[in-house]
Amino acid sequence: MSVTEPTVDDASSPSAPPPIARRTAFMTKAVAITGGFLALLDTTIVNVSLDATRARFGGINQVQWVVTSYLLALAAVVPATGWLATRFGIKRVFMSATALFVVGSMGCALSQNLPELIAARGLAGAAAGVLSPVSTMLLTRGVPREQLGRVQSLSGMVSLISPLLGPTVGGLLVQAGGWPAVYEINLPLGVGLLVLAARCVANDASADRSERPLDVVGLLSSATCSVSLVLAIHEFSENGLNAPTALLVPLVLAVVSGTVFVVRELRAAAPLLDLRLFGHRVYRLATVNVFCLGFVTYSPMMLIPLYFETARGETPVMTGLWMSAGGIGVLLAGWLSRVLMKRIGGGATVVLGIVVTMLATAPMTTLSSQTPYLLLCISLAVRGLGTGLTIVPAMTRAFQSIRPQSIPDAASQLNLIQRVGGTMAIAVVTVVLKHAAEERHGLVPGAFAYSFTWLLGIYAATLLPALALLVAERREVRQSGSRV
């Protein structure tokens, strides 16, 4: 028997919220979605500007730190977002992160040398590390459990469409105003978002605030673990396994600091993050799926643009336009995922989404210089549908399985895990593509076909945690039914 979401009461109904309250709720969701979109879009539009940045400041190895410093700062601050939100309030933290993001973007646009650009980019990354999870908290604040699927579908569409729009928007900005334009665009958007948040978002209730002390040991150990892990992944993407010392040092440091963090959080009276959430089977498996689905969601975001640009000779702008075909599937998935989650459950929807993604990826294992663009567009659209049916239900089931009071902790954990999973996915794909290009003497279509063949096998492996989530959901339903 399917469970339907409550419908919005008619305005004439005595129980319906007043128009002002409904307008405030709508604007709060709009502000939260825009904040998350701004933080995610920034990561992809900047990548398009790296070549112009290299021409201005120097070698690509040094310029790459513009991206790396952003990721390092982001990973370091994400674990503290839950504490910041409960200590100072979600609205105040959201506005502070947005303001800091604007300042960091301004510093990037005004940079006169590479060290200034890297430092300003790190500041923007720290702000984005807070802005992404706190946007999720703002979006889900006060939302009943049965409506989490609706709001998470909005958030999921943003996270999937942002990488698709990034290359097009970034290419247009670089053409129009050079490399500083990709940072300057954040200034009016950020200021406008601040004004809307100040005027339209309700203040946090006093009950939502707490005097929980900052867990300094937890913050330092989590930041060390996150930064070391990102450095290890970055080193792996650059050199594979050819530089074991450079890879093992940050990896060992990540394991040691991560162990300290886990032990500390399980023993602390006021932990930085509530790791006991992982004791809930559905939440734990949903989180594992969020990590693994980084390969489904992010890995092709590098392969597909490179294929269009190097193997087919397309410009960055045209590449972005071709990739936008995936947005059709993403938009459809935003509606369909809610329907399927009510009908068959979140786990089954994730399984279906992975299968659809695999079917859409299969034609890409035979890429050539003559592959019809129509076939590519159809594959990208179907693939957008498949990915939308994976990450949205996984995130939704994670939030539905916990108490509303635990959402700040869960938002920080899930955002960090999703970022790490996506970063690791891109690193693995980079190594596979480099190996294929070396064997085939360049980034020829066959190198991309080989890489997609590898991805198809990885996607098949992600079915295992998805099936485990499906089994856990069915068991939870049976247990709840037996208690009634």
Disulfide bonds with the S-S distance in Angstrom:
none
